[in-house]
């Protein structure tokens, strides 16, 4: 469930991620579902999996062909919306839900809150902070992807597009702009001549981003306010080169019961919950 709007993926499967040494045991086990797909989710799973009294299951949407698997048990595929997720929580005796999906997974955030409320399970949102503009940045913030498509031609003619595979189609009709579209997985179907695909996954370095921008004569960066260090180098490179950055704001969050910003904070929240069910 790590990708935006991806809770409807069918055919869930289970995989085993890397294991940790759990040589001690406990008479009771707290069961935690981590809605994952982010670096923060993987970090949290590693912390929780190392605790003998906690069983962690990470849920991934299945949108990425070769995802980075977290430590422990991994479930890949959708639940069938909020009602299906609520049933899964009840059927699997889950004691807590931590939603650590991508900041732009708007529907999943709502589904997690609704499902946890229905199943009467504590819910926590783990979300990394967004980026903050620094001196020298030329950011142009827009509220959504449609606004980015509208405003792009006024900012440049050769764009490094890093908003992901799912939004790529919205930019294809834009005329007068050449795109270097960086994605993890290739989109379905052919692309027009003014779009060059670059399959890549972070982390990235500032030197690497500077070279990429210069080699392709990029004059505008289009990105989402995802936050985090894995892909921040592109913003540093744009700042050094004086490039405009078209920054798509995060969707408005639902009314969340609790929010933290680091895996360590989320682990402390889990640790403060009542003991789990008999193991």
Secondary structure as UniProt FT lines:
FT   TURN            4..5
FT   TURN            7..8
FT   STRAND          13..16
FT   STRAND          28..35
FT   HELIX           39..49
FT   TURN            52..53
FT   STRAND          54..60
FT   TURN            65..66
FT   STRAND          73..76
FT   HELIX           81..91
FT   TURN            92..93
FT   STRAND          96..99
FT   TURN            103..104
FT   HELIX           106..119
FT   STRAND          122..126
FT   TURN            135..136
FT   STRAND          138..142
FT   HELIX           145..152
FT   TURN            153..155
FT   STRAND          158..161
FT   HELIX           165..171
FT   TURN            172..173
FT   STRAND          178..183
FT   TURN            193..194
FT   STRAND          195..199
FT   HELIX           206..215
FT   TURN            216..217
FT   STRAND          220..224
FT   TURN            230..232
FT   HELIX           233..241
FT   STRAND          244..248
FT   STRAND          259..260
FT   HELIX           263..271
FT   STRAND          277..278
//
